[in-house]
Amino acid sequence: MRDIFVTLIVFASLPLIVRNPVNGVLMWIWISVMNPHTQGWGFATTFPFAMIVGVATLFSVAITRQPKTLPASNITFTLIAFIIWMNVTTLFAIFPEASVVQWGKVMKIMLMSLVTMMVIRSREDIQRMVWVLTLSLGFYGVKGGIFTVRSGGQDRVWGPVGTFIGDNNSLALALIMTIPLMRYLQQTTDRRWVWHALTAMMLLSALAALGSYSRGGLLAIGAMVIYMWLQSHNKLVTGMLIMLLTPLALLFMPERWSDRMDSIGDYQNDGSALGRINAWHMAYNLAKDRFFGGGYEVSEASVFLLYAPDPKAIHAAHSIYFQALGEHGFVGLFIYLLLGWQTWRSASWIVRHSQGSADLAWAGHLARMMQASLAGFAVGGAFLSLLYYDVPYYLMAVVVATRIAVARYRAQAPVALPPPALTLERAQ
């Protein structure tokens, strides 16, 4: 029944996609982020829904009369530079065949990220996109949170098999990134039942993240919560809520969970942690030796034999930063860090230029929550191989579209708005 349900939704959406490419982007995000077909048991689990939606979306983009140009943004230009550089490093890959396979997967994500930047422009489109992202991942937050409550935290929460978030650590980070989006939607709704539903979703998602037993997730949720507290208007009330809810959540988790979290400070005796550090050394040594890095899929015995301190401890990078370094060299890592920095700066620009206008309050709230989400990803991603996870790239598209919307509004009503508050950053 689930297989038929998902199939009907996808095929019923095709006329809407052809009519408007925005619908195609939203459907693509739903398929690629939530992976609803994985919740079935039959033919839908292997049916090429993503390919069908992707082709329909590209066709819609080709025939639409809407603007088809990419926004002139530093984020856009840097993302294109990153894509070009990944194509270059693929030419010099250590394992060409495996690298080409992974290259195909990554380029699909990058192509649809650029299409998203191209078609998502209005506030309505942005709002719909945030809802799709939130509900797609919030589904697993609610499901995992209920599972954690029912099991008393004794069993780990896992994501859908065969996806970016199938691993418990990856799922935890994805949920942590989504909680700020839930908070933004809560801030911009006037429907009480929606407000309460989002509150429940946030609490259950936090429990699901804890129930994943992810140590990196715990660090990420700490970074996200601290940033959200710093950005809150009423720090006293927010701080009291955090101080009240955090101990309750931690006390709910069993002793075995506490023992695993305590091992963060004892990494010298943790085989997993030492394996990651060994992989990081390998990536660094590889990048020093090869200007273009090793290309995709370098976590192989022969590479560790040449570049790792312990050639027998073969692990994936388990870090977005060392993954970029090992696969695309120092240049690739620099471009990736530049992309993140420019996204953060653009969000800060939105916050400054939305001040003093009730019509732009939504943009300021969204930009702050984007930064909270990215803060969680920056910390949690330091321990996970999620360099090509599509959600951060969709968030970049949201930031680009929101900045365009704010700039357009200010250009149309320059007199009605006071100049943005001078900050230390601008003064410098």
ZATIZA-443094 format. One line per field, with one value per residue (C-alpha): residue number from 1; residue in one letter; x, y, z. Coordinates in nm, 2 decimals. Layout:
i: c(NUM	...)
aa: c(a	...)
xx: c(X	...)
yy: c(Y	...)
zz: c(Z	...)
This chain:
i: c(1	2	3	4	5	6	7	8	9	10	11	12	13	14	15	16	17	18	19	20	21	22	23	24	25	26	27	28	29	30	31	32	33	34	35	36	37	38	39	40	41	42	43	44	45	46	47	48	49	50	51	52	53	54	55	56	57	58	59	60	61	62	63	64	65	66	67	68	69	70	71	72	73	74	75	76	77	78	79	80	81	82	83	84	85	86	87	88	89	90	91	92	93	94	95	96	97	98	99	100	101	102	103	104	105	106	107	108	109	110	111	112	113	114	115	116	117	118	119	120	121	122	123	124	125	126	127	128	129	130	131	132	133	134	135	136	137	138	139	140	141	142	143	144	145	146	147	148	149	150	151	152	153	154	155	156	157	158	159	160	161	162	163	164	165	166	167	168	169	170	171	172	173	174	175	176	177	178	179	180	181	182	183	184	185	186	187	188	189	190	191	192	193	194	195	196	197	198	199	200	201	202	203	204	205	206	207	208	209	210	211	212	213	214	215	216	217	218	219	220	221	222	223	224	225	226	227	228	229	230	231	232	233	234	235	236	237	238	239	240	241	242	243	244	245	246	247	248	249	250	251	252	253	254	255	256	257	258	259	260	261	262	263	264	265	266	267	268	269	270	271	272	273	274	275	276	277	278	279	280	281	282	283	284	285	286	287	288	289	290	291	292	293	294	295	296	297	298	299	300	301	302	303	304	305	306	307	308	309	310	311	312	313	314	315	316	317	318	319	320	321	322	323	324	325	326	327	328	329	330	331	332	333	334	335	336	337	338	339	340	341	342	343	344	345	346	347	348	349	350	351	352	353	354	355	356	357	358	359	360	361	362	363	364	365	366	367	368	369	370	371	372	373	374	375	376	377	378	379	380	381	382	383	384	385	386	387	388	389	390	391	392	393	394	395	396	397	398	399	400	401	402	403	404	405	406	407	408	409	410	411	412	413	414	415	416	417	418	419	420	421	422	423	424	425	426	427	428)
aa: c(m	r	d	i	f	v	t	l	i	v	f	a	s	l	p	l	i	v	r	n	p	v	n	g	v	l	m	w	i	w	i	s	v	m	n	p	h	t	q	g	w	g	f	a	t	t	f	p	f	a	m	i	v	g	v	a	t	l	f	s	v	a	i	t	r	q	p	k	t	l	p	a	s	n	i	t	f	t	l	i	a	f	i	i	w	m	n	v	t	t	l	f	a	i	f	p	e	a	s	v	v	q	w	g	k	v	m	k	i	m	l	m	s	l	v	t	m	m	v	i	r	s	r	e	d	i	q	r	m	v	w	v	l	t	l	s	l	g	f	y	g	v	k	g	g	i	f	t	v	r	s	g	g	q	d	r	v	w	g	p	v	g	t	f	i	g	d	n	n	s	l	a	l	a	l	i	m	t	i	p	l	m	r	y	l	q	q	t	t	d	r	r	w	v	w	h	a	l	t	a	m	m	l	l	s	a	l	a	a	l	g	s	y	s	r	g	g	l	l	a	i	g	a	m	v	i	y	m	w	l	q	s	h	n	k	l	v	t	g	m	l	i	m	l	l	t	p	l	a	l	l	f	m	p	e	r	w	s	d	r	m	d	s	i	g	d	y	q	n	d	g	s	a	l	g	r	i	n	a	w	h	m	a	y	n	l	a	k	d	r	f	f	g	g	g	y	e	v	s	e	a	s	v	f	l	l	y	a	p	d	p	k	a	i	h	a	a	h	s	i	y	f	q	a	l	g	e	h	g	f	v	g	l	f	i	y	l	l	l	g	w	q	t	w	r	s	a	s	w	i	v	r	h	s	q	g	s	a	d	l	a	w	a	g	h	l	a	r	m	m	q	a	s	l	a	g	f	a	v	g	g	a	f	l	s	l	l	y	y	d	v	p	y	y	l	m	a	v	v	v	a	t	r	i	a	v	a	r	y	r	a	q	a	p	v	a	l	p	p	p	a	l	t	l	e	r	a	q)
xx: c(0.00	0.28	0.45	0.13	0.08	0.42	0.39	0.05	0.19	0.49	0.31	0.02	0.28	0.42	0.17	0.23	0.60	0.58	0.36	0.60	0.96	0.93	0.70	0.96	1.23	1.00	0.92	1.29	1.37	1.10	1.22	1.59	1.57	1.29	1.34	0.97	1.01	1.24	0.93	0.77	0.85	0.79	0.87	0.89	1.21	1.41	1.18	1.37	1.14	1.43	1.52	1.16	1.11	1.46	1.39	1.05	1.19	1.47	1.21	1.00	1.29	1.36	1.01	0.92	0.90	1.03	1.39	1.64	1.95	2.14	2.14	2.45	2.57	2.91	2.76	2.65	2.99	3.18	2.96	3.02	3.40	3.37	3.19	3.45	3.73	3.57	3.55	3.92	4.02	3.82	4.05	4.35	4.17	4.37	4.08	3.92	3.64	3.51	3.56	3.35	3.06	3.07	3.12	2.79	2.61	2.76	2.70	2.33	2.32	2.51	2.30	1.97	2.12	2.19	1.84	1.70	1.90	1.76	1.39	1.34	1.30	0.99	0.90	0.62	0.87	1.11	0.84	0.72	1.08	1.14	0.82	0.92	1.27	1.12	0.85	1.08	1.33	1.08	0.90	1.21	1.24	0.89	0.92	1.26	1.15	0.85	1.08	1.32	1.04	0.89	1.23	1.34	1.64	1.78	1.79	1.95	1.76	1.86	1.76	1.63	1.87	2.07	2.04	2.26	2.09	2.08	2.36	2.27	2.52	2.41	2.05	2.13	2.30	2.02	1.76	1.98	2.00	1.62	1.52	1.61	1.39	1.10	1.17	1.15	0.82	0.69	0.79	0.61	0.28	-0.04	-0.21	-0.20	-0.23	0.07	0.27	0.20	0.27	0.61	0.69	0.62	0.82	1.12	1.11	1.07	1.35	1.59	1.50	1.56	1.90	1.99	1.85	2.09	2.38	2.58	2.86	2.92	2.55	2.57	2.84	2.64	2.32	2.52	2.65	2.31	2.14	2.41	2.37	2.00	2.02	2.26	2.02	1.71	1.54	1.47	1.79	1.67	1.35	1.52	1.81	1.58	1.39	1.72	1.84	1.51	1.47	1.83	1.87	1.53	1.63	1.97	1.82	1.57	1.85	1.99	2.33	2.47	2.40	2.58	2.88	2.90	2.89	3.15	3.39	3.42	3.69	3.87	3.93	4.28	4.12	3.84	3.92	3.66	3.81	4.17	4.06	3.92	4.23	4.43	4.21	4.26	4.63	4.60	4.40	4.65	4.95	4.77	4.69	5.05	5.17	4.90	4.80	4.46	4.40	4.31	3.97	3.65	3.66	4.02	3.95	4.13	4.40	4.67	4.61	4.64	4.95	5.12	4.98	4.84	5.04	4.86	4.81	4.59	4.33	4.13	3.84	3.63	3.73	3.44	3.48	3.35	3.68	3.92	3.70	3.73	4.11	4.18	3.96	4.01	4.33	4.40	4.24	3.92	3.91	3.97	3.68	3.45	3.53	3.49	3.14	3.04	3.18	3.00	2.68	2.72	2.81	2.50	2.28	2.43	2.36	2.00	1.97	2.11	1.91	1.58	1.59	1.33	1.08	0.78	0.76	1.11	1.09	1.04	1.37	1.56	1.42	1.50	1.86	1.92	1.79	1.99	2.30	2.19	2.15	2.48	2.65	2.53	2.64	2.98	3.04	2.87	3.01	3.36	3.30	3.10	3.16	2.88	3.06	2.80	2.49	2.23	2.05	2.33	2.34	1.96	2.00	2.25	1.99	1.75	2.00	2.06	1.69	1.62	1.89	1.75	1.40	1.53	1.74	1.44	1.22	1.47	1.52	1.14	1.10	1.43	1.27	1.04	1.33	1.60	1.96	2.07	2.24	2.61	2.80	3.16	3.19	3.08	3.28	3.59)
yy: c(0.00	0.24	0.17	0.25	0.56	0.71	0.61	0.79	1.10	1.12	1.05	1.29	1.56	1.54	1.78	2.03	2.00	2.06	2.36	2.52	2.41	2.52	2.22	2.00	2.13	2.08	1.73	1.65	1.77	1.55	1.25	1.31	1.42	1.21	0.91	0.81	0.51	0.35	0.33	0.07	-0.30	-0.37	-0.23	0.13	0.08	0.04	0.24	0.55	0.82	1.07	1.02	1.07	1.39	1.52	1.48	1.64	1.93	1.99	1.97	2.23	2.46	2.43	2.53	2.78	3.15	3.24	3.37	3.09	3.26	3.17	3.45	3.67	3.57	3.50	3.17	3.07	3.16	2.97	2.66	2.66	2.69	2.39	2.19	2.27	2.18	1.85	1.77	1.85	1.64	1.35	1.35	1.28	1.03	0.74	0.50	0.63	0.37	0.41	0.78	0.82	0.63	0.87	1.17	1.09	1.08	1.41	1.59	1.51	1.67	1.97	2.01	2.01	2.25	2.50	2.44	2.51	2.84	2.92	2.88	2.95	3.33	3.45	3.44	3.20	2.96	2.99	2.92	2.61	2.49	2.52	2.34	2.05	2.02	2.04	1.78	1.55	1.52	1.59	1.27	1.08	1.31	1.23	0.86	0.84	1.04	0.82	0.51	0.66	0.72	0.37	0.20	0.42	0.52	0.16	0.11	0.33	0.53	0.47	0.64	0.50	0.23	0.32	0.70	0.98	0.96	0.59	0.59	0.68	0.96	1.11	1.10	1.28	1.56	1.60	1.63	1.88	2.09	2.07	2.19	2.56	2.53	2.41	2.71	2.95	2.81	2.84	3.20	3.28	3.10	3.25	2.91	2.78	2.42	2.45	2.62	2.33	2.07	2.22	2.23	1.86	1.80	1.98	1.80	1.46	1.54	1.63	1.30	1.11	1.28	1.18	0.83	0.79	0.76	0.99	1.16	1.40	1.47	1.57	1.82	1.95	1.99	2.18	2.42	2.47	2.53	2.78	2.98	2.98	3.11	3.39	3.50	3.48	3.81	3.70	3.52	3.49	3.29	3.09	3.01	2.90	2.67	2.52	2.47	2.30	2.07	1.97	1.78	1.62	1.49	1.37	1.20	1.02	0.84	0.52	0.46	0.30	0.62	0.82	0.59	0.63	1.01	1.01	0.84	1.17	1.28	0.94	0.92	0.77	0.44	0.45	0.25	0.44	0.78	0.66	0.52	0.86	1.05	0.80	0.87	1.24	1.20	1.00	1.27	1.54	1.34	1.26	1.62	1.72	1.47	1.52	1.87	1.75	1.52	1.16	1.20	1.03	0.70	0.71	0.50	0.20	-0.02	0.08	0.45	0.40	0.19	0.49	0.78	0.67	0.64	0.31	0.14	-0.13	0.10	0.17	0.42	0.66	1.03	1.08	1.46	1.69	1.89	1.60	1.44	1.76	1.77	1.40	1.39	1.74	1.87	2.19	2.39	2.19	2.24	2.61	2.65	2.45	2.65	2.97	2.85	2.80	3.14	3.32	3.15	3.27	3.62	3.64	3.53	3.80	4.05	3.94	3.99	4.34	4.46	4.32	4.51	4.79	4.64	4.43	4.31	4.17	4.02	3.67	3.71	3.80	3.51	3.27	3.39	3.35	2.99	2.92	3.01	2.80	2.50	2.57	2.60	2.25	2.11	2.27	2.11	1.77	1.75	1.75	1.39	1.26	1.20	1.42	1.65	1.58	1.57	1.77	1.95	2.20	2.29	2.35	2.57	2.77	2.81	2.94	3.20	3.31	3.34	3.52	3.78	3.85	3.90	4.14	4.33	4.36	4.49	4.75	4.87	4.92	5.10	5.27	5.56	5.34	5.16	5.30	5.21	4.88	4.89	4.95	4.65	4.60	4.38	4.66	4.92	4.72)
zz: c(0.00	0.08	-0.25	-0.44	-0.23	-0.31	-0.68	-0.71	-0.55	-0.78	-1.10	-1.00	-0.95	-1.30	-1.46	-1.18	-1.23	-1.61	-1.54	-1.28	-1.22	-0.86	-0.80	-0.95	-0.71	-0.41	-0.52	-0.59	-0.24	-0.09	-0.28	-0.21	0.15	0.29	0.06	0.11	-0.12	0.15	0.38	0.15	0.11	-0.26	-0.60	-0.48	-0.29	-0.62	-0.85	-1.01	-0.87	-0.84	-1.20	-1.32	-1.11	-1.21	-1.58	-1.55	-1.36	-1.61	-1.89	-1.71	-1.67	-2.04	-2.15	-1.88	-1.96	-1.62	-1.58	-1.62	-1.50	-1.19	-0.93	-0.93	-0.58	-0.43	-0.31	-0.66	-0.81	-0.53	-0.57	-0.94	-0.87	-0.63	-0.89	-1.16	-0.92	-0.83	-1.21	-1.24	-0.94	-1.09	-1.39	-1.15	-0.93	-0.78	-0.86	-1.18	-1.21	-0.85	-0.87	-1.19	-1.02	-0.72	-0.95	-1.12	-0.79	-0.67	-1.00	-0.98	-0.64	-0.76	-1.07	-0.87	-0.62	-0.91	-1.05	-0.70	-0.69	-1.04	-0.97	-0.60	-0.58	-0.40	-0.03	-0.11	-0.28	0.01	0.27	0.08	0.04	0.42	0.49	0.26	0.42	0.77	0.72	0.52	0.81	1.08	0.99	1.11	1.41	1.53	1.45	1.62	1.92	1.98	1.94	2.20	2.45	2.40	2.44	2.73	2.52	2.53	2.15	1.89	1.64	1.28	0.95	0.63	0.49	0.19	0.22	0.34	0.68	0.72	0.97	1.32	1.34	1.01	1.11	1.43	1.25	1.00	1.27	1.46	1.14	1.10	1.45	1.37	1.06	1.28	1.51	1.22	1.10	1.46	1.47	1.15	1.20	1.35	1.38	1.74	1.65	1.41	1.68	1.92	1.65	1.57	1.95	1.97	1.66	1.80	2.13	1.96	1.71	1.99	2.17	1.84	1.80	2.16	2.10	1.81	2.05	1.83	2.02	1.73	1.74	2.10	2.02	1.73	1.92	2.19	1.92	1.77	2.11	2.22	1.89	1.91	2.27	2.17	1.89	2.11	2.20	2.56	2.67	3.03	2.95	2.67	2.90	3.18	2.94	2.82	3.17	3.26	2.95	2.91	3.24	3.19	2.85	2.97	3.28	3.06	2.87	3.03	3.18	2.87	2.68	2.94	2.93	2.55	2.57	2.85	2.61	2.42	2.67	2.66	2.29	2.34	2.44	2.18	1.87	1.66	1.75	1.69	1.35	1.25	1.36	1.15	0.85	0.90	0.90	0.58	0.42	0.52	0.39	0.07	0.00	0.07	-0.18	-0.45	-0.55	-0.68	-0.39	-0.45	-0.61	-0.49	-0.29	-0.15	0.16	0.03	0.18	-0.08	0.00	0.37	0.32	0.16	0.37	0.70	1.03	1.09	0.75	0.89	1.04	0.73	0.79	0.59	0.65	0.90	0.86	0.59	0.62	0.58	0.32	0.11	0.18	0.09	-0.21	-0.36	-0.20	-0.02	-0.30	-0.27	0.11	0.07	-0.18	0.04	0.35	0.15	0.04	0.40	0.51	0.23	0.32	0.68	0.57	0.34	0.63	0.84	0.57	0.56	0.94	0.92	0.63	0.76	1.08	1.12	0.88	0.99	0.63	0.64	0.99	0.84	0.65	0.97	1.16	0.87	0.84	1.21	1.20	0.89	1.08	1.38	1.14	0.97	1.31	1.40	1.06	1.09	1.43	1.37	1.02	1.16	1.26	0.96	0.59	0.47	0.23	-0.04	0.18	-0.02	0.26	0.33	-0.04	-0.03	0.27	0.07	-0.20	0.07	0.18	-0.18	-0.25	0.08	0.02	-0.32	-0.18	0.09	-0.16	-0.40	-0.12	0.00	-0.36	-0.40	-0.06	0.02	0.21	0.43	0.58	0.82	0.73	0.88	1.22	1.20	1.33	1.42	1.11	0.88	1.06	0.99)
